[in-house]
Amino acid sequence: MKKIILLLIVAALFLSTNRVHAQSDWVNYKIDSKLSVKLPNQPASANGATTVQTKDSLTCFVMVINMMTAGKIDSATLANLAPTDDFTNGIKAGMLGKLPGATLGDVKTGKWNGYYCYNIDGYTSKKLRLYFYIIIIGDDVYCLGTIFPEKLGAKSKDDFFNSLALN
């Protein structure tokens, strides 16, 4: 009986240390009043995007586009457009226009906490992996992304996207 209890304690300690280790040194970044995400270190802002690059060449970025300001599209109109194929195809086409030489896979649609979301992955001609997670809340479109060398692996990317939280 004592051996079983000891094994359970060791297993619990092992699992809790691995979970904490994944993001223990990451910085909580409040995007705005709606969302927060953890970043590998203190972010910098440039050209409307918040970016972070790690020593191992992982780049994480966060960008918020207010559709009312950018295209006079209010939240009700955006909610009607969000589930359509035209909107989804427009997201991909717009991204390809901004990422010359990139190849993007299919856009996967879904819901995150009741909000429309889109997953897109791809790569560049320079063997960099691209992952994007886009969420629509009200008339704001949140784009979270990562860029990293293929050899790096996806663990840090997953830590970044999985840390997304409502405020």
C-alpha positions in Angstrom: 0.0 0.0 0.0 2.8 2.4 0.9 4.5 1.7 -2.5 1.3 2.6 -4.4 0.9 5.8 -2.5 4.6 6.7 -3.0 4.2 5.9 -6.8 1.1 8.2 -7.0 3.0 11.0 -5.2 6.0 10.7 -7.5 3.7 10.6 -10.6 1.8 13.7 -9.4 5.0 15.6 -8.8 6.4 14.6 -12.2 3.3 15.6 -14.0 3.0 19.0 -12.2 6.7 19.8 -12.8 6.4 19.1 -16.5 3.3 21.2 -16.8 4.8 24.2 -14.9 8.1 23.9 -16.8 6.5 24.4 -20.2 5.6 28.1 -19.6 7.1 29.0 -16.2 9.3 31.7 -17.6 6.8 33.0 -20.2 5.2 36.5 -19.8 1.5 37.0 -19.6 0.5 39.6 -22.3 -2.8 41.3 -22.1 -3.8 41.9 -25.8 -6.7 44.1 -24.8 -9.7 44.0 -22.5 -10.9 40.7 -24.2 -7.9 38.4 -24.6 -4.5 37.5 -23.0 -1.8 35.2 -24.2 1.6 34.0 -22.8 4.7 35.0 -24.8 8.2 33.6 -24.4 9.6 37.0 -23.3 8.7 40.7 -23.3 7.1 41.7 -26.6 7.9 44.6 -28.9 5.3 46.4 -31.1 5.8 47.4 -34.7 3.5 48.1 -37.6 0.4 47.2 -35.6 1.7 43.8 -34.5 3.2 42.6 -31.2 6.1 40.3 -31.8 8.6 38.2 -29.8 11.5 36.2 -31.0 13.3 33.6 -28.9 17.0 32.5 -29.0 16.0 29.3 -30.9 14.3 31.4 -33.7 10.7 31.0 -32.8 8.7 34.1 -33.6 5.3 34.7 -32.0 3.1 37.6 -33.0 -0.3 39.0 -32.2 -2.2 41.4 -34.3 -5.7 42.9 -33.8 -7.7 44.4 -36.7 -10.8 46.3 -35.8 -13.1 45.7 -38.8 -15.2 48.7 -38.2 -12.2 51.0 -38.5 -10.5 49.0 -41.3 -13.4 48.2 -43.5 -16.6 49.7 -42.0 -17.8 46.2 -41.1 -19.8 46.1 -37.9 -20.0 43.1 -35.5 -23.4 42.0 -36.8 -22.2 42.0 -40.4 -19.0 40.3 -39.4 -20.9 37.6 -37.5 -23.0 36.9 -40.7 -19.8 36.7 -42.9 -17.6 34.7 -40.5 -19.1 31.2 -41.2 -19.1 31.6 -45.0 -16.7 30.1 -47.5 -16.2 33.5 -49.2 -14.9 34.9 -45.9 -12.7 31.9 -45.2 -11.3 32.1 -48.7 -10.8 35.8 -48.3 -8.7 35.3 -45.2 -6.4 32.8 -47.0 -6.1 35.0 -50.1 -5.3 38.1 -48.0 -2.6 36.2 -46.1 -1.1 34.8 -49.3 -0.9 38.4 -50.7 1.1 39.5 -47.6 3.3 36.4 -47.5 5.1 36.1 -50.9 6.5 32.7 -51.5 4.4 31.1 -48.8 2.2 28.0 -49.2 -0.8 27.7 -46.9 -2.9 24.7 -46.2 -6.7 24.6 -46.0 -8.3 26.9 -43.5 -9.9 24.9 -40.7 -12.9 26.6 -39.1 -14.3 26.1 -35.7 -15.4 27.8 -32.5 -13.3 28.8 -29.5 -15.3 29.8 -26.4 -18.3 30.4 -28.7 -16.4 32.7 -31.1 -15.6 31.8 -34.7 -12.0 30.8 -35.2 -9.7 29.7 -38.1 -6.5 27.6 -38.1 -4.1 27.9 -41.0 -0.7 26.3 -41.4 1.9 26.5 -44.0 5.5 27.0 -44.8 7.8 29.4 -46.7 10.4 28.7 -49.4 13.0 29.3 -46.7 11.8 26.2 -44.8 10.0 28.1 -42.1 6.8 26.7 -40.6 3.9 29.1 -40.3 0.9 28.6 -38.0 -2.0 31.1 -37.6 -4.9 31.1 -35.3 -7.6 33.8 -36.0 -10.5 34.6 -33.7 -13.4 37.0 -34.3 -14.8 38.7 -31.2 -17.3 41.5 -31.9 -15.9 43.6 -34.7 -12.3 42.7 -33.8 -10.2 40.0 -35.7 -7.4 38.6 -33.6 -4.5 37.0 -35.5 -2.0 35.0 -33.5 0.9 33.4 -35.4 4.2 31.6 -35.2 7.1 31.3 -37.6 9.9 29.0 -36.9 12.5 26.7 -38.6 11.2 23.2 -39.5 13.9 21.6 -37.3 12.6 23.4 -34.1 9.5 21.4 -33.6 6.0 22.5 -32.6 6.1 22.4 -28.7 6.6 26.2 -28.2 4.0 27.0 -30.8 1.5 24.8 -29.0 2.4 26.5 -25.6 1.7 29.9 -27.2 -1.7 29.0 -28.8 -2.8 27.0 -25.7 -2.2 29.9 -23.4 -4.8 32.1 -25.1 -7.5 33.1 -22.5 -10.4 35.4 -22.1 -9.9 38.3 -19.7 
